[in-house]
């Protein structure tokens, strides 16, 4: 809280009670106890809310801007897909790293030496290098095939957006490509796909299934997107509880429990209804 007070010293636009709230009552702010705080300060809810809104505009960790990682983080996609005249073109990007190749000098040494021990040593190293190159190329091929599958399986996502995302598991891809599930997991781990709709982690397309009234099912990622939209459009003077949010999703055909809504809300970084309430 001291860094918040230091920021106040250089600003002249702070509303009443900001300094007092920061010094003595941040615990009540964190718990959303606006009525109690208003009673302690002897003012109406609107003044307390104005002070809290101002505090939220301060930087709780100002030192982060001075760190080594203060600059923007850029993602270099591992695969790019382009829509060219209605057909998908897949490009496995190699710009982020140099392509490996066998050194001609070592191949020449193997041909020009007569020493049996040296030949055996060089041949062993050459075979290891060839195995490594083959493994890297196989990983690239696997990533290409996974991208092909995603483009076909998640066609509704690329045409409709996140609401069209279908449930998809690692095992679904593995069975379709006739490879092991762990191979799929390793291939997509930490990899990013650039699409006309933006850059996404490959794992973004792997979402669990939620039952729907029509029996088709829907992806949890799409449900989270709808959940965020509902919260964004709610009346902040009377925010929806988790049970009410569950009912809203059920009205849209998604079979979901209050507990699952609370879980998704936490994953999205959305506070509870108590903390979202804006006092007038």
DRENFIBA-971646 format. One line per field, with one value per residue: residue in three letters; x, y, z of N, C-alpha, C in turn. Coordinates in steps of 0.001 Angstrom, whole numbers, plus 500000, padded with zeros to 6 digits. Layout:
seti	[ala,...]
npx	[X,...]
npy	[Y,...]
npz	[Z,...]
capx	[X,...]
capy	[Y,...]
capz	[Z,...]
cpx	[X,...]
cpy	[Y,...]
cpz	[Z,...]
// end
This chain:
seti	[unk,unk,unk,unk,unk,unk,unk,unk,unk,unk,unk,unk,unk,unk,unk,unk,unk,unk,unk,unk,unk,unk,unk,unk,unk,unk,unk,unk,unk,unk,unk,unk,unk,unk,unk,unk,unk,unk,unk,unk,unk,unk,unk,unk,unk,unk,unk,unk,unk,unk,unk,unk,unk,unk,unk,unk,unk,unk,unk,unk,unk,unk,unk,unk,unk,unk,unk,unk,unk,unk,unk,unk,unk,unk,unk,unk,unk,unk,unk,unk,unk,unk,unk,unk,unk,unk,unk,unk,unk,unk,unk,unk,unk,unk,unk,unk,unk,unk,unk,unk,unk,unk,unk,unk,unk,unk,unk,unk,unk,unk,unk,unk,unk,unk,unk,unk,unk,unk,unk,unk,unk,unk,unk,unk,unk,unk,unk,unk,unk,unk,unk,unk,unk,unk,unk,unk,unk,unk,unk,unk,unk,unk,unk,unk,unk,unk,unk,unk,unk,unk,unk,unk,unk,unk,unk,unk,unk,unk,unk,unk,unk,unk,unk,unk,unk,unk,unk,unk,unk,unk,unk,unk,unk,unk,unk,unk,unk,unk,unk,unk,unk,unk,unk,unk,unk,unk,unk,unk,unk,unk,unk,unk,unk,unk,unk,unk,unk,unk,unk,unk,unk,unk,unk,unk,unk,unk,unk,unk,unk,unk,unk,unk,unk,unk,unk,unk,unk,unk,unk,unk,unk,unk,unk,unk,unk,unk,unk,unk,unk,unk,unk,unk,unk,unk,unk,unk,unk,unk,unk,unk,unk,unk,unk,unk,unk,unk,unk,unk,unk,unk,unk,unk,unk,unk,unk,unk,unk,unk,unk,unk,unk,unk,unk,unk,unk,unk,unk,unk,unk,unk,unk,unk,unk,unk,unk,unk,unk,unk,unk,unk]
npx	[500808,502121,503356,501189,500369,502592,502282,500078,501128,502179,500056,497218,494540,493008,490055,488000,488888,490525,493236,492892,491461,493320,495353,494147,492002,492141,491696,488942,488128,489142,487483,485079,483409,481709,479413,480009,482415,481563,479969,481867,483400,481476,480075,478248,477496,478248,480410,482384,482606,483581,486101,487266,487242,489113,491407,491773,492816,495444,498893,499659,502100,504515,507223,507575,507663,510248,511749,513649,511995,510247,509515,507371,506037,506602,505083,506234,504823,504593,503403,501725,498617,496967,494278,493722,492115,489879,491011,492990,496299,499153,501875,504763,506688,510096,511668,512379,514475,517620,517923,518963,521790,523914,527414,529546,532291,532779,531592,533300,535657,535049,535004,537614,539320,541295,541639,540412,539280,538740,536956,534821,534091,533343,531296,529419,528760,527743,525471,523993,523538,522015,519786,518820,518164,516179,514276,513578,512480,510359,508847,508124,506547,504515,503380,502413,500445,498728,497831,496432,494345,493089,492193,490230,488546,487838,486379,484106,484948,486798,485146,483066,484092,485053,482764,482056,483768,484602,484297,487324,489720,492988,493164,491353,492628,494904,493863,492765,495026,496489,498558,500414,498853,500517,502435,501104,500635,503259,504033,502444,502951,503644,503546,502485,499809,499247,496496,493876,492185,493735,496509,496960,497555,498305,497098,494842,492813,492086,489581,487376,484309,480981,477671,474814,471473,470708,472150,474547,476778,479250,482249,484302,485816,484409,482131,483176,483796,481232,480277,481917,480980,478326,478742,480021,477948,476153,474162,475983,475246,473641,474958,475196,474736,476605,474828,472770,474148,474643,472026,471521,473262,472189,469748,470632,471073,473144,474193,475016,476538,476283,478668,480550,480368,481408,484022,484918,484612,486539,488832,488783,489412,487436,485838,483817,480216,479779,482117,482000,479981,478808,478507,476024]
npy	[498789,501154,501991,502828,505065,506672,507231,508849,511193,512549,513236,515253,514924,513272,511891,512527,510787,508803,508458,507720,505335,503726,503607,502426,500671,498770,496067,495782,496788,494842,492726,493619,495027,497411,498783,498558,499943,502471,503111,503226,505415,507311,508308,508449,505656,506224,508034,506462,504469,505995,506687,504150,503352,505144,504314,501836,502623,503152,502024,498934,497599,499262,498973,497012,498105,498829,496603,493891,492620,494490,495335,494770,491524,489353,487037,484479,482811,479276,477955,479067,479794,480432,481856,481336,482226,480790,478382,476607,477370,476032,476954,475954,477518,478448,480529,481375,479881,478418,476232,472929,471104,468612,468751,469342,469027,467062,464880,464630,463977,461410,460005,460220,459092,456328,455017,452622,452944,455690,455907,454397,455955,458409,457512,456683,459122,460446,458928,459465,462184,462130,460785,462702,464829,463577,463155,465784,466664,464914,465802,468315,467523,466182,468332,469791,468031,467934,470546,470553,468826,470334,472542,471375,470064,472082,473857,475471,477270,478878,480105,481230,482190,482230,481201,479150,477097,473724,470887,469224,466681,465472,462780,462511,463711,462120,459569,460088,460725,458498,458190,458263,459482,460923,461808,463744,465566,466373,467518,469821,471265,474328,475563,477832,479029,480921,482569,483801,484900,485636,485029,481963,479700,476303,474576,475912,475081,472681,471649,470866,468970,470193,469380,470016,471227,470404,468134,468089,469207,471445,473461,474111,476421,478143,478487,479866,482243,483203,483462,485532,487577,487839,488754,491165,492622,492905,494530,496596,497539,495652,492947,489674,486617,483523,481420,482645,483268,480694,479931,481711,480731,478209,478892,479436,477013,475506,472980,473376,473666,475568,475433,474846,477174,479016,478074,478534,481288,482122,481258,483024,485314,486888,488689,487802,488222,489934,491476,492636,494413,497680,500462,502920]
npz	[500000,500426,498066,496637,498087,497630,494947,495072,496070,493944,492461,491902,491667,493204,494608,497580,500638,499590,500386,503071,502821,501474,503380,505665,505084,503000,503103,503399,500954,499236,499864,499002,500696,500656,501816,504604,504716,503926,506100,508144,507319,507286,505076,501914,499693,497059,497133,498304,496356,494196,495180,495351,492676,491706,493058,491875,489488,489999,490032,491242,491320,490615,490085,488190,485669,485329,485066,483495,481752,480835,478335,475470,474908,472279,470122,468143,465611,465113,463073,460164,458756,455733,453977,450797,448073,448947,449714,452053,452944,454327,456267,457692,459913,459803,460405,462907,463790,462809,460055,460451,459245,457768,458254,455577,455776,457723,456520,454393,455723,456602,454220,453368,455218,456347,458647,460805,463368,463427,461321,462341,464538,463308,461644,463504,464728,462509,461912,464216,463861,461541,462490,464282,462544,461065,463060,463716,461307,461146,463313,462356,460205,461558,462964,460830,459837,462038,462036,459616,460327,462355,460876,459321,461183,462965,461411,461724,463634,462270,460483,461987,464379,467903,469112,467507,468059,468349,470589,471283,471607,472593,472009,469944,467759,467658,467011,464507,462992,463330,465221,468337,471326,473069,471314,469852,471916,472619,470213,469931,472170,473620,471150,468545,466506,463672,462392,460173,462057,464155,466451,468002,470707,470068,471842,472482,470849,471819,473655,476353,476326,476604,477409,475324,474608,472077,471701,470345,471558,472976,472959,475813,475702,473994,475548,477729,476457,475819,478402,479381,477749,478648,481272,480711,479668,481707,484288,486201,488629,489671,489602,488113,489851,490296,490017,488592,486260,485346,484745,482646,480689,480402,479295,476793,475800,476868,478985,482150,485366,488453,489867,487873,486372,488228,488318,485662,485605,487460,486088,483982,485233,486318,488811,491731,492048,494183,494305,491827,491925,491498,493337,493618]
capx	[500000,502985,503590,499978,500430,503629,501721,499160,501872,502480,498804,496383,493140,492412,488812,488087,488984,491401,494402,492453,491087,494554,496124,493505,490832,492261,491137,487507,487999,489393,486341,483868,482545,481480,478520,480703,483402,480816,479529,483047,483814,480359,479704,477371,478154,478785,481726,483306,482812,484440,487459,487767,487521,490365,492489,491982,493594,496843,499703,500038,503487,505158,508585,507608,507973,511692,512410,514221,510925,509262,509085,506282,506405,506127,504958,506559,504030,505305,502684,500837,497638,496463,493120,494037,491037,488999,491750,493959,497716,499822,503307,505474,507693,511447,512427,512838,515670,518340,517740,520149,522245,525166,528601,530262,533671,532801,531319,534533,536609,534676,535374,539050,540154,541418,541741,539153,538706,538211,535751,533750,533661,532645,530060,528464,528295,526940,524163,523272,523098,520933,518603,518305,517529,514947,513311,513105,511604,509136,508075,507542,505486,503412,502747,501682,499263,497819,497219,495438,493187,492408,491498,489038,487670,487367,485966,483136,485678,487419,484094,482162,484772,485208,481504,481952,484800,484047,485085,488355,490668,494226,492925,490650,493645,495782,493179,492596,496324,497078,499783,500134,498353,501645,503111,500338,500862,504604,504125,501751,503321,504365,503509,501444,499266,498756,495337,493239,491484,494707,497480,496455,498303,497656,496276,493583,491804,491727,488659,486497,482938,479839,476430,473852,470111,470557,472913,475792,477864,479961,483560,484357,486385,483310,481249,483852,483642,479850,480189,482535,480068,477176,479191,480317,476690,475271,473981,476975,474617,473051,475663,474605,475418,477007,473616,472068,474947,474380,470690,471645,473883,471217,468768,471257,471198,474321,473926,476163,476196,476793,480065,481361,480385,482357,485355,485256,484721,487866,489834,488737,489810,486257,485526,482477,479194,479969,483204,481675,478898,479181,477533,475641]
capy	[500000,502333,502465,503549,506379,507451,507726,509943,512423,513247,513460,516232,514733,512197,512242,512425,509511,507826,508194,507010,503972,502987,503423,501670,499849,498016,494729,495864,496969,493548,491852,494229,495466,498840,499353,498678,501013,503736,503376,503623,506752,508218,508940,507582,504639,506766,508609,505339,503837,506888,506552,502832,503381,505888,503450,500788,503189,503247,500852,498256,497139,500190,498560,496106,498843,499034,495310,493465,492157,495563,495489,493912,490162,489034,485609,484082,481601,478129,477612,480099,479318,481518,481552,481803,481903,479778,477176,476847,477127,475857,477244,475678,478583,478114,481767,481612,479081,478008,474836,472112,470307,467922,469494,468670,468710,465785,463848,464471,463264,460002,459408,460302,458449,454871,454467,451962,453558,457014,455676,453942,457099,459366,456911,456717,460500,460760,458279,460211,463443,461806,460468,463963,465550,462870,463398,467172,466733,464192,466686,469330,466868,465948,469618,470122,467178,468374,471786,470140,468277,471435,473351,470653,469752,473333,474738,476444,478322,479799,480838,481910,482714,481355,480528,477951,476138,472415,470116,468425,466118,464952,461445,462658,463983,460950,458496,460483,460718,457189,458346,458173,460716,461674,462449,464961,466479,466942,468319,471116,471928,475581,476004,478820,479001,482212,482390,485085,485401,485985,484012,481141,478509,475107,473984,476652,474356,471472,472070,469789,469020,470441,468953,471047,470715,469746,466899,468201,469548,472682,473514,474959,477728,478953,478809,480920,483476,483660,483874,486858,488531,488060,489595,492499,493315,492931,495777,496503,497864,494390,491893,488342,485611,482347,480659,483368,483087,479326,479943,482408,479800,477148,479457,479401,475616,474850,472328,473734,473846,476778,475200,474975,478604,479642,477657,479265,482710,482290,481108,484231,486458,487707,488628,487366,489268,490904,492386,493338,495374,499088,501150,504248]
capz	[500000,500459,496697,496235,498719,496955,493692,495401,496348,492690,491743,492583,491275,494001,495299,499048,501368,498931,501232,504273,502437,501183,504616,506744,504773,501754,503300,503117,499504,498605,500136,498454,501809,500454,502846,505887,504572,503908,507471,508923,506899,507489,503807,501149,498897,495813,497397,498518,495060,493414,495714,494994,491233,491537,493544,490870,488395,490408,489690,492489,491231,489682,489764,487053,484445,485274,484980,482222,480872,480745,476956,475014,474531,470947,469839,466780,465350,464553,461841,459648,457769,454898,453134,449448,447127,449530,450068,453119,452697,455614,456241,458936,459924,460262,460500,464275,464071,461618,459654,460692,458103,458019,457840,454474,456154,458428,455519,453624,456582,456626,452932,453104,456233,456242,459998,461143,464566,463072,460518,463223,465334,462453,461162,464606,464875,461338,462090,465257,463261,460611,463303,464808,461439,460732,464137,463588,460135,461487,464180,461477,459442,462498,463231,459597,459770,463100,461548,458621,461038,463040,459869,458883,462307,463571,460315,462220,464351,461314,459780,462916,465556,469065,469419,466675,468434,468712,471558,470631,472551,472009,471487,468660,466747,467585,466285,463104,462325,463604,465996,469761,471940,473622,470188,469585,473026,472499,468993,470057,473415,473451,469747,468233,465146,463191,461524,459850,463245,465182,466841,469104,471083,469540,472890,472540,470072,472547,474705,476818,475808,477488,476753,474921,474430,470772,471704,469585,472468,472677,473601,477009,475335,473487,476679,478482,475683,476023,479806,479482,477097,479539,482382,480179,479353,482867,485023,487271,489917,490127,488855,488165,490649,489521,489692,487525,485049,484887,484125,481360,479743,480153,478359,475471,475392,477453,480260,482986,486774,489091,490228,486664,486050,489151,487886,484437,485962,488073,485033,483159,486052,486604,490245,492107,491910,495268,493955,490584,492173,491478,494200,493125]
cpx	[500842,503232,502366,499967,501471,503118,500765,499891,502177,501219,497897,494887,492420,491128,488965,488186,489901,492576,494011,492104,492339,495295,495487,492463,490939,491686,489641,487248,488154,488214,485023,482905,482309,480535,479205,481693,482716,480361,480691,483442,482710,479955,478809,478181,478851,480178,482775,483620,483739,485894,488075,488091,488828,491552,492798,492797,495063,497570,500157,501493,504259,506565,508687,507993,509467,512450,512919,513143,509861,508727,507974,506818,505783,506129,505291,505812,504879,504690,501793,499884,497054,495280,493372,492963,490161,489683,492815,495362,498422,501319,503892,506681,509023,512290,513011,514088,516308,518044,519052,520509,523559,526337,529326,531676,533765,532475,532556,535576,536324,535108,536894,539931,540157,541488,540396,538470,538067,536932,534570,533181,532826,531315,528989,527887,527400,525540,523331,522723,521928,519645,517962,517571,516199,513869,512732,512142,510289,508243,507399,506366,504265,502658,501911,500375,498241,497099,496150,494173,492391,491615,490198,488044,487056,486953,485007,483808,486225,486375,483243,482861,484712,483921,481333,482982,484165,484906,486092,489365,491924,493993,492178,491643,494522,495141,493035,493906,497073,498468,499401,499713,499489,502433,502420,500624,502225,504702,503526,502173,504156,504366,502309,501083,498740,497672,494785,492490,492437,495656,496964,497466,497564,496718,494945,492466,491394,490880,487731,485078,481933,478571,475544,472499,469946,471379,474232,476977,478543,481260,483540,484909,485301,482365,481867,483706,482248,479668,480766,481640,478883,477559,479450,479046,475762,475170,474933,476427,473964,473693,475039,475427,475797,475788,472847,472820,474728,473030,470721,472237,472937,470133,469301,471570,472372,473952,475153,475696,476774,478272,480986,481456,481410,483795,485795,485438,486084,488965,489904,489170,488662,485922,484111,481500,479340,481024,482925,480639,479442,478106,477293,475551]
cpy	[501262,502888,503214,504958,507271,508009,508881,511269,513220,513533,514370,516023,513676,512677,512076,510974,508475,507459,507387,505557,503139,502663,502417,500630,499053,496610,494711,496047,495624,492596,492422,494727,496986,499434,499548,499832,502388,504117,503847,505069,507785,508967,507974,506659,505213,507346,507518,504670,504684,506771,505221,502762,504105,505020,502354,501292,503376,501944,500154,497777,498024,499773,497648,496819,499064,497732,495000,493077,493224,495740,494525,492547,489847,487525,485363,482784,480504,477684,478780,479480,480526,481023,482175,481305,480761,478479,477525,476476,477102,476077,476951,476600,478094,479361,481997,480824,478655,476542,474083,471329,469642,468747,468731,468265,467364,464629,463570,463706,461772,459300,459288,459639,456939,454214,453899,452602,454917,456881,455273,455101,458071,458817,456916,458114,460915,460154,459000,461517,463207,461498,461746,464752,464908,463140,464810,467294,466007,465044,467778,468751,466622,467233,470058,469331,467565,469644,471484,469643,469391,472275,472686,470480,471015,474339,475825,477564,479353,480603,481685,482578,481741,480624,479255,476882,474840,471743,469239,467968,465660,463599,461491,462859,462745,459819,458830,460385,459399,457319,458315,459527,461577,462384,463758,466007,467149,467875,469709,471895,473192,476133,476929,478772,480383,481979,483760,485696,485750,484833,483285,480042,477299,474498,474708,475859,473048,471877,470924,470026,469323,470075,470152,470397,469975,468469,466959,468443,470833,472701,474462,476338,478662,479374,479919,482265,484061,484164,485276,487922,488866,488994,491019,493308,493446,494334,495745,496954,496622,493232,490528,487414,484435,481512,481328,483254,481691,479254,480642,481489,478654,477614,479444,477977,474872,474258,472502,473998,475157,476623,475350,476430,479321,479313,478439,480758,483002,482206,482341,485476,487404,487585,488104,488530,490338,491936,493144,494438,496792,499887,502562,505249]
cpz	[500000,499061,496173,496822,498058,495630,493936,495582,495088,491872,492571,492326,492095,494678,496802,499519,500703,499830,502475,503953,502174,502469,505570,506333,503464,501892,503012,501622,498799,498771,499599,499515,501734,501511,504192,505843,504583,505317,508335,508624,507105,506244,503030,500230,497661,496006,497595,497181,494183,493863,495296,493498,490953,491938,492521,489685,488738,490077,490972,492506,490248,489277,488560,485759,484266,485110,483594,481225,480666,479331,476595,474611,473175,470747,468373,466487,464720,463236,461455,458643,457051,454073,451760,448494,447639,449894,451093,452675,454053,455441,457615,458964,460490,460494,461888,464622,462757,461318,459861,459425,458487,457492,456727,454869,456865,457480,454684,454419,456591,455339,452756,454151,456045,457618,460423,462358,464268,462261,461388,464038,464496,461957,462251,464806,463706,461456,463151,464699,462317,461363,463838,463724,461054,461774,464037,462417,460391,462389,463345,460686,460323,462769,462022,459532,460844,462669,460511,459296,461707,462043,459419,460027,462909,462499,460804,462999,463366,460544,460717,464102,466717,469421,468608,467011,468919,469781,470819,471678,471832,471360,470149,467522,466546,466777,464804,462337,462521,464227,467478,470311,472488,472523,469831,470662,472922,471297,469163,471299,473148,472036,469512,466754,464784,462151,461129,461035,464377,465460,468077,469428,470530,470581,473053,471863,470738,473747,475067,476319,476918,476731,476421,474687,473101,470640,470972,470502,472037,473457,474783,476682,474821,474592,477523,477776,475875,477450,479990,478850,477998,480681,481904,479946,480555,483466,486211,488629,490522,489350,489091,489048,489759,489122,488566,486198,484466,484183,482760,480301,479415,479194,476929,475028,475972,478808,481157,484404,487305,489417,489023,486220,486926,488749,486651,484721,486571,487012,484136,483937,486347,488090,490484,491975,492996,494904,492663,490799,492225,492207,493687,494274]
// end
